[in-house]
Amino acid sequence: MEIDSIGTKQTLSDSALCIELIALFATVFPNLSIEGGADDPFYSAPRPNAKAKILFSNNYPRSLLHEVSHYCLAGKARRRLDDYGYWYHACGRTAAQQALFEQFEARPQGLEKAMCAIIGLDFSPSLDDFSGRPISKVFLQRLESHYQQMQTDPPPMARQALEALKLYRNSTSAL
């Protein structure tokens, strides 16, 4: 949040918000490095003498939050694997591949939605699918169910991220 010359709150640019979120998450997850500007998001598992690293798309706050959601929800074993050991099929998936993608994406998007709600970002589901298929009702129901869980009983790392975002929101709204 920025204050203009007459004391009115102004919204941060996407780049400025990403800088603030990166700094915030650096305090929450000190063994994680987060960088924007990537063409495609990617998680690089920790290496000897190197932190784990999230690369998020361009300088989009939603991409940053989405990738942090995956990090928060991955278990210790998955965080030791590049891209958490998941497969990824680019656009052009079969209906079966898309259904599997939706099955695994509902939970991180539920957390992403909770993060967006805290800091006032608009959220819309992302299927990473440009085939023209509509978003399935089952996916939307799963996403909503996970969103509700993240608000009431999130897993420990998700709770840390959500609490940090609440503190961030409260500190910026006090300006």
N, C-alpha and C positions, 0 to 999 in steps of 0.2 A: 504494500500500500504506500502510496506517495501522497504528500500534501502539497497542493499548489499554493501560489502566492496569496490567495485569499482564504486559505484554510479548508478547502474542499478536498475530500478524499478522492484520489484518482486511482484507477486500476493500473496495476503493473503491466508492462508489455510481457508477452510470452517469454522472451529471453530473460528479462529481469526476474520474473517469477521462477523460472528454472534455476537461475543462479541462487535465489533464496532457498528453494527446495533442496538443491544439492547441498548447500551449507547446513541446512537443518538435518538432513538424513546422514550427513557425515558425523554429526554428534550422536545420532541414534545408533548408527551402524559403523563404528570406526574401522572395521575390517573390510569395508566396501568402498570402492571408488565409483562415482557416477559421472558420466560424460555425455553431453548432447552432441548433436551434429552428425550422427550416423545416418547413412542411407537406410539401413535396416537395423532394428534393435538386436542386441546380442548380449548374452551373459557369458563372461569369461571366468571360469572357476579360478580360485586362488592357485598361485604357483609358489614355489620356493622364493621367498623374498619379494613377493608381489601379492597385493590385495586382490580379492575378487573384484570384477569390474562389470558394471552395467553400462552398455551403450544404448542410448535411446534416440529415437528418430528426430532429426533436425533439432529444433528447440521447442518442442511441443510439450507443455506441462502434462497433458493427458498421457503421452507416451512415457514420460518419466514415471508418473504414478502407476501406470500399468506394469511397467517393468519392475518397479519396487514391489508391487503386489505379488508378482511371481516370486521374487526373492523372499518375501515374508512368508509365503505359503509353502515354499519348497522345504523339504526336510534337510537335515544335515548331509545325508548321503547325496541327495540331488544337487545340493549347493557345491559339491566337490566335482561336478561334471559340467562341462561347457553346455550352455543353454539347458542346464538342468537335466541333460540326457534325453530331452524330448525330441521327437521327430517334428518336422515341419514341412508341409506341402504348400507350396506357393499357390497363388490364385490359379484356378483351373482344377480344383479338387472334384473328385466324384462325390455323389450325394453321401455315400458311406464315409468317405474321408471327412466331409464337412460335418457330418453327425458326430464323429469321433472328436473332431476339433471343438465343436460346441460343448461336448460333454466335459472336456478338460478346461475350457475357457470360462465357464459360468462362475466358478469360485473366484479366480483372480479378478474377474470383472465385477463381482459383488464387492470385493474389497476396494477396488478402484472407485466404484460408485460411492462407497462410504467416504473415501478420501476426498473425492470431488465435492461431496455434500458439505464436508467440514469447512473447506476453504472457498466454497462458492463457485466452483467451476461447473459448467454444464456437463452432464454426462449423457452419452448415448451408447448403446451396445455396439460392439464392433465384432463383425464376423470375419473380417479380413477375407471377404469373398465378394467378388465382383461379377458373379455369374448371373445375377438378377433374381436368384432365389430369395424369397422373403425370409425374414428372421422367424425361426420356428417359435411357436407358443411354448413348447417344452423348454427351449433355451431361455426364453424370457422368464418363465416361472422359476427355473433353477437359479438364474441370476438374482431374481428378487428374493428367493429364499436365502441365498448366500449373503446378500446385502443385509437382510434382517439379522442373520447370525452375526455378521461383522459389527452390527450396532449393539448387540446385546452380549455376545460371548465370543469375541474373536480369539484366535490362537495367540500365543504369547508374542511372537514377533509382529504380528499384525496389530496387536494391542499397543505395542511400543510405537509403531508408526502412527497410528490413529491418535494416540495421546500427544505425541510430538506435534502433529498437525493442529490439534485443538489449542495447544499452547501458542503455536505460531499464529493461528487465527486470532486468539485473544490478545496477543501482543500487538498485532497489526491493527486490530479494530480499536485499540486504546489510543492510537495516534490521533 
